[in-house]
Amino acid sequence: MKLAMVLICAATASAQVFSILSTDTHADEVAVTFLPNARAMIEQPVEDAPYSADRVLKAAGKDIIQPVYRDSKGRTRTEGIAGETLVEIVDPVGHVAYLIDDAHKIAHRVALATPEAVPLTSRGAAGLVVSGGVVPTPVNPVPDAKLVNLRRGEPDAALFQVPRGYKTVDEKSTFRITFSK
């Protein structure tokens, strides 16, 4: 049960596109159902500000350390989603995001909405009424997290690619990943 709580807290707090919908705990495994949010990254990427760092956040009373990266094109990588077995890559240039499952060698891919494809609602950020255009959805801020070991500079481009030999699965709705305890 403790593993399930850490998985839920870590994934919910840190993923930009893939949210946990539910978890099922069994004797020797935890099944997590993810809900991709294709509207999560409709704002312009942060370009020309590459970095690498470790993000420290609290989950179930423990410090969780997640390596995070952003390249000069605005692509991001967050390691340590749901423990240490998942990696989220968000590529606003290619309009896709991946949840990389290292344990099963699967890359769960979701197409990201482009600003033109997202209908505008009558209320924008902070409840302001807007007309025309697109209201950007902010990147999921991680409450009570801090960045340490910040290094400015371009990360290795391979960090933003699906590893060789991994199967890519296009996800249109919820999907499950099972972890061994």
N, C-alpha and C positions, 0 to 999 in steps of 0.2 A: 504494500500500500504506500509506503514511504517513497519508493521509486516512482510510482504513478504520480504522486504529488509533486515531486521534483520535476518530472517530465512536463506536467501540466504548467507549472509556474514558469519554467524556463522557456518553453515554447511560446506560451501566451505572451510573455513579457518581451520577447525579442524578435519574433518573426514579423516581417513586413507584409507578406502576401499570404502566408499559410497560417490559418488559425486552427486551434484545436476545438472541435465540435463536441467530442465525447471521448471517454476512455473506458475500457473494460479490463478489469484486472482478474486474471485467472491464477492458478497455482504457480505456474512457472513462466508466465508471460503477461505483457501488457499490450493491449490492442488500442491504438489511438486513431480516431477518425479525424481527418483534417478537412477543412473547408477552405478552398482557394478563394481569395478575394481579388479578382482581376482589376477592380477599381482602385486598389490600394496605391498604385503608383502612377497617377495621371498627371502629376506635376512635372515640371521640367527637371531633368537630372542636374545635380551639382557637378559641373564640369570644371576641369583644370584645377582641382583641389584634391589630388590623390593623397591617401594616407594608409597606414596600417596601425592598428592599436589593439589593445586588449580591453574589452568592455567587462566591467565587474558589476554584477547585479545580485540582489538577494532573492533566493527562491527557497521556500520552506525552511527559512532560518539559516541557509547556507550561502556562502559566496560562490557564485557561478562565474567562471572566467570564460569569455567567448572572444576568440580572435575575430576582428572585423577589418574589412578592407574596402577601399573605394578607389577606383582608377580614374584617370583624367577624363574618361568618357562618361562618368557618373554611374558606372556599374558598381554594385555592392555585393559583398560576400560576408555572410555571418556564419561562423562555425559554432558547433555546440548547441544546435537547436535540439531540444528534447534530449538532453544529455550530450554525449559526444558522438552520436552516430549519424546526425543529420546536419546538412549544410544548406543554407538558403542562398541562392544567387539571384539577384534581381538585375535584369538587363533592360533598362528603359530605352536604349538605342534599338535593340532588337525586338522590343515589345514582348518579352517573355520573362518568366521567372521559373526557377527550378527549385525543388526540394530534393536534394541529393541524399539518397539512402545508401550509405556505404555498406551496411550489413547485408543488404540484398542486391547491391549493385544496380539500383534503379534510379533514374532521374525522372521525377514527376514534374512535368512541364505544364504551365498554364500560360495562355496568351494574355498579355496585359492590354487593357483598354487604352486607346489613344485619346487625346483630348477631344478630337472630333467625334469619337464614337460614344462618348459619355454624355447622356442628356443632362441638361442643366436643371437644377431644382430651383424653386423660388427663394430658398434661403441658402446663403453661402456660409463661409467660415464665420464663426462667432455670431451666427444668427442674423447676419446682415442680408438685407434683401438685395438681390442682384438681377440684372436683366441682360441677356446675351452673354456669349463667351462660355468659358468653362470654369467651374470652381475647382481649384486643385485640392486633392485630398492629401493631407500631410503624411509624410513617412511616419510610421508608428513610433512615437517617441517612447523611450524606455524609462519609466519613472524610477527614480532612485538609483540610476546606473551612472557609472563614471568611466571615463576613458583613461587608461594608464598605458605607459610604454608607447606613447604616440611617436610615430615615425613618419615624417613627410617624405614623399617620393612615390614613384610609380611602383605598385606591386607587380609581381610576375603575372603576365597575361593569362597563363594557364590556370590561375585561381578562378577565373571567370568562365571557364569552359567545363562541359560535362566530361568527366574522366573517360578515357578509352576503355572499351569493353563494357560500359554501362548501357543498359536498355533504357531508352527514353519512352515514357508513357505520357500521352497527352491527357490531361485531366480536365473534364468539363464540369464536374461537380465533386461531391465529397469522395474521399478515398481513405483506406485504412492501411496502417503500417503496424506490424506486430513486432514487439521487442521482447527478447528473452530477459528474464530477471537475472 
